[in-house]
Amino acid sequence: IHKRFRVLVEDELATLVTPGATRFVAHAGPGWAPPRVATGTDHAVLAIGPEGGWNTFELDLLGQHGFERIALGERTLRTDTACVALLSRLQETLATG
């Protein structure tokens, strides 16, 4: 558990994520478009925010650290629902290349 988001992203993220892993941040927006996954990548990181969604600062900071936005639609989902839905779609994308 990290209490300070900025410290996590700026100082600790590199030690927690496999080098070369594709990075995604889930945020409500236009419907699903299969994310771009780098050729040969077999690891991905998926950042799913709090129940109320990410704020602009958080999205910008994640974007500066290589996270691409993905969404399942305009509606903000509960965190547990978003996890299952996004992981299944991401796994499908990684499996089909």
C-alpha positions as CSV (number, residue, x, y, z in Angstrom):
1,I,0.0,0.0,0.0
2,H,1.4,3.4,-1.0
3,K,0.0,6.5,0.7
4,R,1.7,9.0,-1.7
5,F,0.8,8.6,-5.3
6,R,3.5,10.9,-6.7
7,V,6.3,9.1,-4.8
8,L,5.0,5.8,-6.0
9,V,5.0,6.8,-9.7
10,E,8.1,8.9,-9.8
11,D,10.4,7.0,-7.4
12,E,9.3,3.4,-7.0
13,L,7.5,2.4,-10.2
14,A,10.6,1.4,-12.1
15,T,11.5,-1.1,-9.4
16,L,8.0,-2.6,-9.4
17,V,7.4,-3.0,-13.1
18,T,9.1,-5.4,-15.5
19,P,11.4,-3.5,-17.9
20,G,9.7,-3.1,-21.3
21,A,6.2,-3.9,-19.9
22,T,3.4,-2.2,-21.7
23,R,1.6,0.2,-19.4
24,F,-2.1,1.1,-19.3
25,V,-4.2,3.3,-17.2
26,A,-7.9,2.6,-17.1
27,H,-10.2,5.6,-17.1
28,A,-13.8,6.1,-18.2
29,G,-14.0,7.5,-21.8
30,P,-14.8,6.4,-25.3
31,G,-15.5,2.7,-25.7
32,W,-13.0,-0.1,-25.9
33,A,-10.4,-0.1,-28.6
34,P,-7.8,-2.9,-28.4
35,P,-4.7,-1.3,-26.8
36,R,-1.4,-1.3,-28.7
37,V,0.9,-3.9,-27.2
38,A,4.6,-3.7,-28.2
39,T,5.8,-6.6,-30.3
40,G,7.4,-9.3,-28.2
41,T,5.9,-7.9,-24.9
42,D,4.5,-10.5,-22.6
43,H,4.1,-8.3,-19.6
44,A,1.6,-5.5,-19.0
45,V,0.8,-3.2,-16.1
46,L,-2.7,-2.0,-15.7
47,A,-3.4,0.9,-13.3
48,I,-7.0,1.0,-12.1
49,G,-8.0,4.0,-10.1
50,P,-10.2,4.6,-7.1
51,E,-14.0,4.3,-7.3
52,G,-14.4,7.9,-8.3
53,G,-11.8,7.7,-11.1
54,W,-8.4,9.3,-11.6
55,N,-8.0,13.1,-11.4
56,T,-6.3,15.1,-14.1
57,F,-3.0,15.3,-12.2
58,E,-2.8,11.5,-11.7
59,L,-3.7,10.8,-15.4
60,D,-1.0,13.3,-16.6
61,L,1.6,11.9,-14.3
62,L,0.9,8.3,-15.4
63,G,1.0,9.5,-19.0
64,Q,4.4,11.1,-18.4
65,H,5.6,7.6,-17.3
66,G,4.4,5.8,-20.3
67,F,0.9,4.8,-19.4
68,E,-1.6,4.7,-22.3
69,R,-5.3,5.3,-21.5
70,I,-7.8,2.6,-22.1
71,A,-11.5,2.4,-21.2
72,L,-14.6,0.2,-21.5
73,G,-16.9,3.1,-22.0
74,E,-18.1,6.4,-20.6
75,R,-19.5,5.0,-17.4
76,T,-17.2,4.8,-14.3
77,L,-17.2,1.2,-13.1
78,R,-16.7,-0.1,-9.6
79,T,-13.1,-1.0,-9.1
80,D,-13.8,-4.8,-8.7
81,T,-15.8,-4.8,-11.9
82,A,-13.3,-2.8,-13.8
83,C,-10.5,-5.2,-12.7
84,V,-12.2,-8.3,-14.0
85,A,-13.4,-6.7,-17.2
86,L,-10.2,-5.0,-18.1
87,L,-7.9,-8.0,-17.3
88,S,-10.0,-10.3,-19.4
89,R,-9.9,-7.9,-22.4
90,L,-6.2,-7.2,-21.9
91,Q,-5.5,-11.0,-21.7
92,E,-7.5,-11.5,-25.0
93,T,-5.4,-8.7,-26.7
94,L,-2.1,-10.2,-25.5
95,A,-3.1,-13.7,-26.5
96,T,-4.1,-12.7,-30.0
97,G,-1.2,-10.2,-30.5
